[in-house]
């Protein structure tokens, strides 16, 4: 039996878990959703959801991991054998996500390299992105580079690899975010963009606003992927679980907010406040932002710094995805870290190639107007994650009982300040909203209505 790895202490755990939470969803998805759904209104709703809904799910997942000392594949079954299926579902999520996430991570490295070498103006051309992703070999090369970097860090282990990289990358990420935000706010007309971002626009408030904010929580906080269960299994008993969750939430929300400060005022200046450009969705990072940077003073340097920041965010998240999968196979088959890491890397490579080629040679493979990468994203984020989160709530609320989680939280110092909130949220409120998220996400992806 392999000896269980652990983080060296609270700082290592919080930075690694925050690194997992801070990813591509924070950097590009949060800003355009905030722009689309009422600016300050969306920010306020997201904050409320994070400290209630997000807090409850994160506490539950980390506590389950620490209580059992197992990854998701075995943790649920260890507490109640009837829920072995939930461990399988939770384990499937990172296995699906890591390959296509690494494809996008490769794109980010490509754009960083382009801006670093003075090619920012070329990247701003209308057909640059489609030409790049539509080619066969270049996207594959960047995908391999990103996946390889992730594998090397995971191979080094929890404390020497994941924790060390997180302690290095997260402070730099925060510093870059602050510097770029300040610079973007100094641009002429940026204050109007800031007002657009932070002022509530109650006329934009709707059920869709709430559901979009809740859906964003999955992207932002690495919930329902088995990641927090795995990281919880590496958490020492003398590390305060509740305060760690609060700090992870603060870290994650601050980065998401700073992403908006980096992007929305700059895009506002570039577009003259055109809502269609501000709310342009997934194309924002790779199509709109290069145009914005190329129009700025010092745009090449700012573009390079921005994509470096995104590399750190993407890498800390991909590390947590791969570590979760490695932990699953180690727990299931008692493999060494080295053998599990090699297997997972090869598996991710094989599964990621179709996503990389899905905009070029395999572009003819579509479903409901979605490419291969979009399909993988739909299955993992819109279907599996809400299902996993829903059954996690049922599992905790009505089978093992909220007290089992509360007792684990209290192990460190006998206190759980948010215990009453946790119990109400996990048993009654969160499951209902998760069903709404599942229904709305599927309906949105299928084009039945648009969020």
N, C-alpha and C positions, 0 to 999 in steps of 0.2 A: 504494500500500500504506500503511495506517495505521501510524504509529509506535506501538510497544508502550508502554503506560503502565507505571508502576512505583510501588511504595511507596517512601517516602523513606528508609526504613531498617528495622532489625529491630523497633523498637518499633511502628511503623506497621503492619508486616506481622502481628506477633503479636496486637495488639489487634483488627485487622480480622478475622483468621482466628478468634480467640477469640470475637469478636462473632458471627461466622457460626455457630460451634459452640454458643454459648449462646443458646438459643431457647426456644420453648414446651415442647419436650421435656424440658428441664432443670427448668422451673418447676413443671409440673403432673404430668408423666408419671413422672419419677424418684421423687418422694416417695411416690406411691401404689403404685408397684412395690416400693419398699423396705418399705413397710408390709405389703404382701401377701406378700413372700417372705423373711421372717425378719429384717428390720431390719438389724442389724450383719452378719449372714451375707451378705445381698445387697450391702451396702456393700463388704465385703471381696472378694467375687467380682468385683464391678464394677471395683474398683481393679486387681485382678490382670489382668483382661481389657483394661483401658484401657492399661496399660503394656506389654502384649505384642501382643495382637490389634490394638488401636486404633493403637498406635505404628507397627506394621508397615504397615498400610494407609495411614495418614496420610503417613508418610515416602515411600511409593511414589507416591502421588498428587501430592504437592507436587514431588517430584523429577522426575516425568514432565512436569509443567507447566513447571518451570524449565529443564529440559534442552531442551525443544522450543520454548519461548516461544509456545506455542499453547494455546487452550482445548481442552476435551475432544473437540470435533468433529474436530479435526485432529491432536491430540497423539498418539493411539494409532496412527493411520494413518502418521504421519511416522516413527515408530519401527519399525513393521512393517505393511506395506500390507494384510496378511491380517486385521488387527484394526480395520479401518475401521468395522465393524459395532458395535464396542464404544463408539466415540466417539458413534455415533448413539444407542445405548441410554442411555449416560451423560447425553447432552444432553436426552433425553426426560424424565428425572427432574425437573429443576428446572422445565421447561415445564409439567409436570403439577402440581407442588407449589405454585408461586408463586400461582396464582389462588385455590385454596381456603385457603392459608395466609393470604392477604390478607383473605379473608372473616373468618377467626378473629381476625386482627389488628384488624379493624374492631369486632368484638365487644368486644375488650379496651379500645379507646378509648371505646366506649360506657359500659362499666362504670366506667372511670376518671372519666368526666364525671359519671356518676350519683353516685358517692361524693364527688367534689369539690364538687358542688352540694348535698350534704346529703340525697341520696335513697337512702342505704344501706339504710334500713329497708324501703323499697319493693322494692329489689333482692333482699331476703331472702325475699320472698313465694314460696310454692311454685310458682306458675305464671308468675312474672315472666320467667324465661329462655325458656320455651316460647312465651309470648306475644310476646316480642321477636323471636326468630328466625323465628317463624311468620308474622310480618307481611311485607308485600311491599316497601315502599319504605324503611323506616328502616334495616334491615340493609344494603341496597344503598348508602345514603348513607354509612354508616360504612366499608363496603368501599372505596368510591371515595376517601374521605379517606385511608385507610391506603395504598392503592395509589398515590395521587398523591404522598404524602410520600416513599414509596420511590423513585418515578420521579425526583423532583426531585433527591434526593441522588445517585442513579446518574448523572443527566445532568451533574452537576458534575464527574464523573470520579473516578479512583482516588485521587489524592493530595488534591485539593481537596474532594472529596465524601466518599467512603467512609472514607478515613483520618482526616479531620478529625472526622467524626461519631463514629467508633469511639473516638478519643482523648478525646472529650467524654463519650460515653454510657457506656462501659465502667467508668470509675472511679465515676461516679454510681450505676450499677447495683450495683457491689460495695458501695458505701457504704450504699445503701438496704437491700440484703440483710442487711448486718451489723446495722444499726439495728433493722430489723423483727424479725430473729432474736432479738436481745437483749431487745427488748420482749416478744415472745411467750414467752420463757423466764422472764420475771418474773411471769407469770400464775399464780394459785393452781392447783396440780396439774400445772403444765407439766413438772416434773421427771420425773413418771411417764411423760409423753409422750416426753420425751427418752430415757429408759431404753428405752421400747418401740422407739424409732427406732434407737438405736446398739448395743444389746446383741444379740449373736448368738442366734438361736433355731434351733439345729441341727435340731430336729424338723421345721422348715419347709424344710430343704434337700432339693432334688430336681433332676433333670435340667431340669425346667421353670424352676427358679431360675436355672440357668446360661444357658439359652436366652433367658430374659427379660432377663437382664443383658446378653447379647450383642446382642440385638435393640435394647435401649436405646442401645447404643453408636452405632448409625446415627443415631438421633434426636439424640443429644447432641453428636456430633463432626462432623456434616456430611460423612460419608463416602459414597462411591458416588453422588454427585450431580453430579460434575464441578466442584464448587465449589473444592475444594482444588487440583485441576489448574489451574483458572483463576487462583486466587490465587498458586499457584506460578509461573505464567507472568509474574506481575508482581513476583516476588521477585528482588532483586539477587543477583549471584554472591558478593558479599562479606558476605552475611547468612548466619550459621551455621544451616543447615537443621535439623540434629539437635537443637540446643538450643532452636530455635524451636518444634519439635514438642513437646518436653518442657514448655515453658512454656504452650503452648496446652492441653495435656492437664491441667496443674495448674489453670489458670484455669477450664477447663470443669468439672472435677471439684469444685473448691471451690464454684462457683456452684450446682451440682446438690446438693451437701451442704447448703449454706446454705438452699436452697429447702426441703429437708426440715426444717431447723430452724425455718423460718418457718411451715411449714404443719402438720406432724405434731403438735407439742406443743399448738398452738392448737386444732386439730381434736379432739385427745385430750381436752382440757379441756371443749370444747363438747359432745362426744358421750359423755363419761364412759368413754371407752376402747372404745366400740362398734366392733369390727373391720369391720362392714359399712360404716360411715360412713368410717372411716379408709381403706378400700380401695375407695372408691366410683368410682374410675377417672375417665374424662373429665368426668363431671359435677362433679368436685371443685372446679374453678376457678369455674365460673359458677353453680352451684347451692348447694353446701355452704359454700364460703368466704364468700360474702356473708352467710349466716346466722351464721357464726362471727364475722365482723367486727361485725355489728350487735349481737351479744351482749357485745362487749368494751367496757371503758372506752376512750375515745378511738377507738372502732371506725371512725368515719367517716374520721378522718385516717389511720389505719393502712390502711384499705381503699384510700383514694386513693393512698397511697404505694406500696402493693403493686401496684396495677394500673398505676401509672406505671413501676415497675420492669419489669413484664411488657411494657409498650409498648416500652421500650428493648430488651429481649431479643428481642421479636418483630421489631422494626424492623431491628436489626443482622443478623438472619438473612434477612429478606426482601430487604434490600439485596444480600446475597451471592447469593441466588437470582436476582434480576433482573440483577445484574452478570454472572453466569455466562451467562445467556441472551443478554444484549446482546453479550458477548464472542464467543459462538458465531456469531451472525449477522454480526458485524463480520468475523470470520475467514473465514466462508464466502462472504459476498457483498461484502466490502470496503466496507461502508457506513460513514458517519460515525457518531460516538457519538450525535449528536442524532437522526438518522434511525432508528438501531437502537433507541434508547430509546423513541421514539414508537411504533414498530411493536410492540415487546414490551409496552408499556403497553396498547395497544389489544387485542392478542392476549390478554393476561391478563384484561382487562376482559370480553371476550367469553366466555372460558373460565370465568371466575369467577362470572358471573351465575347459571348453573344451580345451582352449589353454594350460593349465597346464597339462592336461591328454593327449594332442595330441602327446606326445613323448613316451607314454606308452600304457595304455588301449585303447585310441582312436587313436593310431598311424595308424590304417588302413584307417582313413579318410584323404584322400589327394586329391589335384587337381593340375594338371600340376607340379607334383613332389613337391608340397608345403604342409607342415603340416598345421594344423588349425591356429597356431600362424602366420605362414608365409602368409597364406591367408588373415588374418586380417591386417597384415602389408602391404600387396600388395594393398588391397582395399583402405586403409586409405592414405598411403604415395604415392603410384604410380598412383592412379586414382583420389581420391577425392581431395587431397590437390592441385595438379596442376589445377584442374577444378575450385575449389574455388578461387584460386589466379587469374586465368584468368578472371573469371567473376567479381572479385573485381576490376581489372584494367578497364574492360569495364564499370562497374558501376561508378567508379570515373572519368574515362577519358571522357565518352560520355553521361552520364546521369545527375549526380549531378554536374559534372565539377570539374577539379582540383582546381579551385578557392575556392570551398567550403571547401576543405581540407586545402589549404593555409591560408584561413581566420582563421580557428581553430588553426593552428600552431602559427599564429601571435597574438593570444589573449593575451599571456603573456607579450610580450614586443614590438609587432608590427613588428617583423623581422622574415624572413624565408630565410636564406642565400642560401639554396639549392633549392629554388622554381623553377628556370628554369630547373635544372636537373630533379627534381621530375616530372614536367609536361611532359617533353619529354619521360622520362622512363615509366611513368604510362600509357601514351596514346599510344605510338608507339613501343617502344623497348621491354618492359617487356612482353606484351601479346604474341608477336611472339615467344619469347624464351620459354614461358610457354607451348605453344602448342608443341614445339620441345621436352621439358622435358616430357610432357605427353606421346607423341608418343614413345620416346626412353625408358621411364620407363616401359611402358607396353610391348614393344618389348623385353626389357631385361628380365623382369620377366617371360615372356612366352617362353623365350629361342630362340627367332627369331634372336637376336644377343646379344653379351655380352658387357656390358660396362666395 
